Amino acid sequence: MELRARRFLLFTFSLFLFLMATGLPAKGEVDYLEQMGVLMPKENIDAPHFILPDLEGRKISLRELQGKFVMLNFWATW
C-alpha cells in the first residue's frame, strides 16, 4: 500500500477514535425512544417492593438493587 494511502487511513481511523472517545455526535443527538413512540412518564414513580428468585434460585429483593440498573423480563406462553 502506498505511503500516502496509509497516512490517510491512519488519520481517518484516528479521527474516528477521537470522535467516539469524546462523545461528540456527528449529526446531532437523536431521540430514538421518541422515534419509536415511547412516552416518558411526567413524574417518577417508585416500583413496589418485591422479592424474586434469580437464575440460581437465590431470593433477591428489589431494595438490594437500589441505585443499580434493573431490567425485568416477564413473559408467558399463553
N, CA, C and O atoms as a GROMACS GRO file, in nm:
protein
  312
    1MET      N    1   0.084  -0.118   0.000
    1MET     CA    2   0.000   0.000   0.000
    1MET      C    3   0.089   0.124   0.000
    1MET      O    4   0.193   0.127   0.066
    2GLU      N    5   0.048   0.219  -0.070
    2GLU     CA    6   0.123   0.344  -0.085
    2GLU      C    7   0.127   0.420   0.048
    2GLU      O    8   0.032   0.415   0.126
    3LEU      N    9   0.237   0.490   0.073
    3LEU     CA   10   0.255   0.563   0.199
    3LEU      C   11   0.145   0.667   0.218
    3LEU      O   12   0.096   0.684   0.330
    4ARG      N   13   0.107   0.734   0.113
    4ARG     CA   14   0.003   0.837   0.121
    4ARG      C   15  -0.131   0.775   0.164
    4ARG      O   16  -0.203   0.833   0.245
    5ALA      N   17  -0.165   0.661   0.110
    5ALA     CA   18  -0.289   0.592   0.145
    5ALA      C   19  -0.286   0.545   0.290
    5ALA      O   20  -0.387   0.554   0.360
    6ARG      N   21  -0.172   0.497   0.336
    6ARG     CA   22  -0.159   0.454   0.475
    6ARG      C   23  -0.180   0.572   0.570
    6ARG      O   24  -0.248   0.560   0.672
    7ARG      N   25  -0.121   0.686   0.536
    7ARG     CA   26  -0.136   0.805   0.621
    7ARG      C   27  -0.282   0.849   0.626
    7ARG      O   28  -0.332   0.889   0.731
    8PHE      N   29  -0.350   0.843   0.512
    8PHE     CA   30  -0.491   0.882   0.507
    8PHE      C   31  -0.575   0.788   0.594
    8PHE      O   32  -0.660   0.834   0.670
    9LEU      N   33  -0.551   0.658   0.583
    9LEU     CA   34  -0.625   0.562   0.664
    9LEU      C   35  -0.597   0.581   0.813
    9LEU      O   36  -0.689   0.574   0.895
   10LEU      N   37  -0.472   0.606   0.849
   10LEU     CA   38  -0.436   0.630   0.988
   10LEU      C   39  -0.504   0.756   1.041
   10LEU      O   40  -0.554   0.758   1.154
   11PHE      N   41  -0.504   0.861   0.960
   11PHE     CA   42  -0.569   0.986   1.000
   11PHE      C   43  -0.720   0.965   1.019
   11PHE      O   44  -0.777   1.011   1.118
   12THR      N   45  -0.783   0.897   0.925
   12THR     CA   46  -0.928   0.872   0.932
   12THR      C   47  -0.962   0.789   1.054
   12THR      O   48  -1.057   0.820   1.125
   13PHE      N   49  -0.887   0.684   1.078
   13PHE     CA   50  -0.911   0.598   1.194
   13PHE      C   51  -0.889   0.676   1.324
   13PHE      O   52  -0.967   0.661   1.418
   14SER      N   53  -0.785   0.760   1.330
   14SER     CA   54  -0.758   0.839   1.450
   14SER      C   55  -0.871   0.938   1.475
   14SER      O   56  -0.912   0.957   1.590
   15LEU      N   57  -0.921   1.001   1.370
   15LEU     CA   58  -1.032   1.094   1.385
   15LEU      C   59  -1.157   1.022   1.436
   15LEU      O   60  -1.228   1.072   1.523
   16PHE      N   61  -1.183   0.904   1.380
   16PHE     CA   62  -1.297   0.823   1.425
   16PHE      C   63  -1.285   0.791   1.573
   16PHE      O   64  -1.381   0.806   1.648
   17LEU      N   65  -1.168   0.746   1.617
   17LEU     CA   66  -1.147   0.713   1.758
   17LEU      C   67  -1.164   0.835   1.847
   17LEU      O   68  -1.222   0.826   1.955
   18PHE      N   69  -1.114   0.949   1.801
   18PHE     CA   70  -1.127   1.073   1.879
   18PHE      C   71  -1.273   1.110   1.897
   18PHE      O   72  -1.317   1.143   2.007
   19LEU      N   73  -1.350   1.106   1.788
   19LEU     CA   74  -1.490   1.142   1.796
   19LEU      C   75  -1.569   1.045   1.884
   19LEU      O   76  -1.659   1.087   1.956
   20MET      N   77  -1.536   0.917   1.878
   20MET     CA   78  -1.604   0.819   1.962
   20MET      C   79  -1.568   0.838   2.109
   20MET      O   80  -1.654   0.822   2.196
   21ALA      N   81  -1.443   0.870   2.138
   21ALA     CA   82  -1.398   0.886   2.276
   21ALA      C   83  -1.455   1.012   2.340
   21ALA      O   84  -1.482   1.013   2.460
   22THR      N   85  -1.473   1.118   2.263
   22THR     CA   86  -1.523   1.243   2.319
   22THR      C   87  -1.674   1.246   2.327
   22THR      O   88  -1.730   1.332   2.395
   23GLY      N   89  -1.740   1.155   2.258
   23GLY     CA   90  -1.885   1.150   2.262
   23GLY      C   91  -1.952   1.259   2.181
   23GLY      O   92  -2.070   1.285   2.200
   24LEU      N   93  -1.880   1.325   2.092
   24LEU     CA   94  -1.939   1.428   2.009
   24LEU      C   95  -2.027   1.364   1.902
   24LEU      O   96  -1.981   1.278   1.827
   25PRO      N   97  -2.152   1.404   1.896
   25PRO     CA   98  -2.239   1.347   1.793
   25PRO      C   99  -2.200   1.399   1.655
   25PRO      O  100  -2.170   1.517   1.639
   26ALA      N  101  -2.203   1.312   1.557
   26ALA     CA  102  -2.165   1.352   1.422
   26ALA      C  103  -2.272   1.439   1.356
   26ALA      O  104  -2.240   1.534   1.285
   27LYS      N  105  -2.400   1.406   1.380
   27LYS     CA  106  -2.509   1.480   1.317
   27LYS      C  107  -2.608   1.535   1.418
   27LYS      O  108  -2.722   1.563   1.382
   28GLY      N  109  -2.570   1.551   1.541
   28GLY     CA  110  -2.662   1.596   1.644
   28GLY      C  111  -2.726   1.477   1.714
   28GLY      O  112  -2.722   1.364   1.664
   29GLU      N  113  -2.784   1.504   1.828
   29GLU     CA  114  -2.842   1.396   1.906
   29GLU      C  115  -2.979   1.357   1.851
   29GLU      O  116  -3.056   1.443   1.808
   30VAL      N  117  -3.008   1.228   1.854
   30VAL     CA  118  -3.135   1.176   1.807
   30VAL      C  119  -3.203   1.106   1.923
   30VAL      O  120  -3.141   1.026   1.993
   31ASP      N  121  -3.331   1.136   1.944
   31ASP     CA  122  -3.407   1.070   2.049
   31ASP      C  123  -3.475   0.948   1.988
   31ASP      O  124  -3.584   0.958   1.932
   32TYR      N  125  -3.409   0.834   2.000
   32TYR     CA  126  -3.460   0.711   1.939
   32TYR      C  127  -3.588   0.663   2.007
   32TYR      O  128  -3.674   0.605   1.942
   33LEU      N  129  -3.601   0.687   2.137
   33LEU     CA  130  -3.723   0.647   2.207
   33LEU      C  131  -3.844   0.723   2.152
   33LEU      O  132  -3.950   0.665   2.132
   34GLU      N  133  -3.827   0.850   2.128
   34GLU     CA  134  -3.936   0.930   2.073
   34GLU      C  135  -3.972   0.883   1.932
   34GLU      O  136  -4.090   0.879   1.896
   35GLN      N  137  -3.872   0.846   1.854
   35GLN     CA  138  -3.899   0.796   1.719
   35GLN      C  139  -3.979   0.666   1.721
   35GLN      O  140  -4.056   0.639   1.630
   36MET      N  141  -3.960   0.585   1.826
   36MET     CA  142  -4.033   0.459   1.836
   36MET      C  143  -4.169   0.476   1.902
   36MET      O  144  -4.243   0.379   1.915
   37GLY      N  145  -4.202   0.598   1.945
   37GLY     CA  146  -4.331   0.623   2.008
   37GLY      C  147  -4.334   0.595   2.157
   37GLY      O  148  -4.442   0.584   2.215
   38VAL      N  149  -4.217   0.583   2.222
   38VAL     CA  150  -4.211   0.558   2.366
   38VAL      C  151  -4.233   0.690   2.438
   38VAL      O  152  -4.164   0.789   2.412
   39LEU      N  153  -4.329   0.693   2.528
   39LEU     CA  154  -4.358   0.813   2.606
   39LEU      C  155  -4.296   0.800   2.744
   39LEU      O  156  -4.311   0.698   2.810
   40MET      N  157  -4.228   0.903   2.787
   40MET     CA  158  -4.166   0.904   2.919
   40MET      C  159  -4.268   0.956   3.020
   40MET      O  160  -4.344   1.048   2.988
   41PRO      N  161  -4.272   0.900   3.141
   41PRO     CA  162  -4.368   0.947   3.242
   41PRO      C  163  -4.334   1.090   3.285
   41PRO      O  164  -4.218   1.130   3.285
   42LYS      N  165  -4.438   1.164   3.322
   42LYS     CA  166  -4.416   1.303   3.364
   42LYS      C  167  -4.353   1.311   3.503
   42LYS      O  168  -4.283   1.407   3.534
   43GLU      N  169  -4.376   1.210   3.585
   43GLU     CA  170  -4.315   1.206   3.718
   43GLU      C  171  -4.262   1.064   3.745
   43GLU      O  172  -4.316   0.966   3.694
   44ASN      N  173  -4.159   1.057   3.826
   44ASN     CA  174  -4.103   0.926   3.861
   44ASN      C  175  -4.190   0.859   3.966
   44ASN      O  176  -4.233   0.922   4.063
   45ILE      N  177  -4.217   0.732   3.947
   45ILE     CA  178  -4.294   0.654   4.041
   45ILE      C  179  -4.209   0.536   4.086
   45ILE      O  180  -4.159   0.460   4.003
   46ASP      N  181  -4.192   0.522   4.216
   46ASP     CA  182  -4.111   0.411   4.268
   46ASP      C  183  -4.184   0.278   4.247
   46ASP      O  184  -4.306   0.270   4.259
   47ALA      N  185  -4.107   0.177   4.215
   47ALA     CA  186  -4.163   0.043   4.198
   47ALA      C  187  -4.201  -0.013   4.334
   47ALA      O  188  -4.136   0.018   4.433
   48PRO      N  189  -4.306  -0.094   4.341
   48PRO     CA  190  -4.341  -0.156   4.469
   48PRO      C  191  -4.233  -0.256   4.510
   48PRO      O  192  -4.163  -0.312   4.426
   49HIS      N  193  -4.222  -0.278   4.640
   49HIS     CA  194  -4.122  -0.372   4.691
   49HIS      C  195  -4.163  -0.515   4.656
   49HIS      O  196  -4.278  -0.554   4.674
   50PHE      N  197  -4.068  -0.592   4.606
   50PHE     CA  198  -4.093  -0.733   4.579
   50PHE      C  199  -3.964  -0.811   4.587
   50PHE      O  200  -3.855  -0.754   4.581
   51ILE      N  201  -3.978  -0.942   4.601
   51ILE     CA  202  -3.864  -1.034   4.608
   51ILE      C  203  -3.886  -1.142   4.503
   51ILE      O  204  -3.994  -1.202   4.496
   52LEU      N  205  -3.783  -1.168   4.421
   52LEU     CA  206  -3.791  -1.269   4.318
   52LEU      C  207  -3.667  -1.357   4.321
   52LEU      O  208  -3.561  -1.311   4.364
   53PRO      N  209  -3.676  -1.481   4.277
   53PRO     CA  210  -3.556  -1.565   4.268
   53PRO      C  211  -3.476  -1.530   4.142
   53PRO      O  212  -3.533  -1.497   4.039
   54ASP      N  213  -3.342  -1.538   4.153
   54ASP     CA  214  -3.258  -1.518   4.035
   54ASP      C  215  -3.244  -1.651   3.962
   54ASP      O  216  -3.311  -1.749   3.997
   55LEU      N  217  -3.160  -1.655   3.862
   55LEU     CA  218  -3.144  -1.777   3.782
   55LEU      C  219  -3.086  -1.894   3.861
   55LEU      O  220  -3.102  -2.009   3.821
   56GLU      N  221  -3.021  -1.864   3.973
   56GLU     CA  222  -2.964  -1.969   4.056
   56GLU      C  223  -3.051  -2.003   4.176
   56GLU      O  224  -3.010  -2.081   4.262
   57GLY      N  225  -3.172  -1.946   4.182
   57GLY     CA  226  -3.265  -1.976   4.289
   57GLY      C  227  -3.252  -1.892   4.414
   57GLY      O  228  -3.329  -1.909   4.508
   58ARG      N  229  -3.155  -1.800   4.419
   58ARG     CA  230  -3.139  -1.712   4.536
   58ARG      C  231  -3.246  -1.604   4.533
   58ARG      O  232  -3.278  -1.551   4.426
   59LYS      N  233  -3.301  -1.571   4.649
   59LYS     CA  234  -3.403  -1.466   4.659
   59LYS      C  235  -3.333  -1.329   4.658
   59LYS      O  236  -3.240  -1.305   4.735
   60ILE      N  237  -3.379  -1.241   4.570
   60ILE     CA  238  -3.323  -1.107   4.560
   60ILE      C  239  -3.434  -1.006   4.580
   60ILE      O  240  -3.538  -1.013   4.514
   61SER      N  241  -3.411  -0.913   4.670
   61SER     CA  242  -3.506  -0.806   4.697
   61SER      C  243  -3.475  -0.687   4.606
   61SER      O  244  -3.359  -0.658   4.578
   62LEU      N  245  -3.578  -0.620   4.562
   62LEU     CA  246  -3.556  -0.501   4.480
   62LEU      C  247  -3.479  -0.394   4.557
   62LEU      O  248  -3.402  -0.319   4.498
   63ARG      N  249  -3.499  -0.388   4.687
   63ARG     CA  250  -3.428  -0.288   4.768
   63ARG      C  251  -3.277  -0.312   4.769
   63ARG      O  252  -3.199  -0.218   4.784
   64GLU      N  253  -3.234  -0.439   4.751
   64GLU     CA  254  -3.092  -0.469   4.745
   64GLU      C  255  -3.027  -0.409   4.619
   64GLU      O  256  -2.906  -0.386   4.616
   65LEU      N  257  -3.108  -0.384   4.519
   65LEU     CA  258  -3.056  -0.334   4.392
   65LEU      C  259  -3.077  -0.185   4.374
   65LEU      O  260  -3.058  -0.132   4.265
   66GLN      N  261  -3.114  -0.116   4.481
   66GLN     CA  262  -3.141   0.027   4.472
   66GLN      C  263  -3.019   0.101   4.420
   66GLN      O  264  -2.907   0.080   4.467
   67GLY      N  265  -3.040   0.188   4.323
   67GLY     CA  266  -2.933   0.266   4.263
   67GLY      C  267  -2.866   0.197   4.145
   67GLY      O  268  -2.780   0.255   4.080
   68LYS      N  269  -2.905   0.073   4.117
   68LYS     CA  270  -2.848  -0.001   4.005
   68LYS      C  271  -2.951  -0.013   3.894
   68LYS      O  272  -3.071  -0.002   3.918
   69PHE      N  273  -2.904  -0.035   3.773
   69PHE     CA  274  -2.993  -0.058   3.660
   69PHE      C  275  -3.053  -0.198   3.673
   69PHE      O  276  -2.981  -0.296   3.689
   70VAL      N  277  -3.185  -0.206   3.666
   70VAL     CA  278  -3.254  -0.334   3.679
   70VAL      C  279  -3.344  -0.352   3.557
   70VAL      O  280  -3.424  -0.265   3.524
   71MET      N  281  -3.329  -0.465   3.491
   71MET     CA  282  -3.415  -0.497   3.378
   71MET      C  283  -3.490  -0.625   3.411
   71MET      O  284  -3.430  -0.729   3.438
   72LEU      N  285  -3.622  -0.616   3.410
   72LEU     CA  286  -3.706  -0.732   3.440
   72LEU      C  287  -3.767  -0.781   3.308
   72LEU      O  288  -3.814  -0.701   3.227
   73ASN      N  289  -3.765  -0.910   3.290
   73ASN     CA  290  -3.821  -0.968   3.169
   73ASN      C  291  -3.931  -1.066   3.211
   73ASN      O  292  -3.903  -1.179   3.250
   74PHE      N  293  -4.056  -1.021   3.202
   74PHE     CA  294  -4.169  -1.106   3.233
   74PHE      C  295  -4.225  -1.160   3.102
   74PHE      O  296  -4.246  -1.084   3.007
   75TRP      N  297  -4.248  -1.288   3.095
   75TRP     CA  298  -4.302  -1.348   2.973
   75TRP      C  299  -4.391  -1.465   3.009
   75TRP      O  300  -4.386  -1.519   3.120
   76ALA      N  301  -4.474  -1.502   2.914
   76ALA     CA  302  -4.565  -1.613   2.936
   76ALA      C  303  -4.584  -1.687   2.804
   76ALA      O  304  -4.564  -1.631   2.697
   77THR      N  305  -4.622  -1.812   2.814
   77THR     CA  306  -4.650  -1.892   2.694
   77THR      C  307  -4.798  -1.923   2.691
   77THR      O  308  -4.839  -2.034   2.726
   78TRP      N  309  -4.877  -1.827   2.651
   78TRP     CA  310  -5.022  -1.843   2.650
   78TRP      C  311  -5.066  -1.920   2.531
   78TRP      O  312  -5.186  -1.943   2.514
   0.00000   0.00000   0.00000
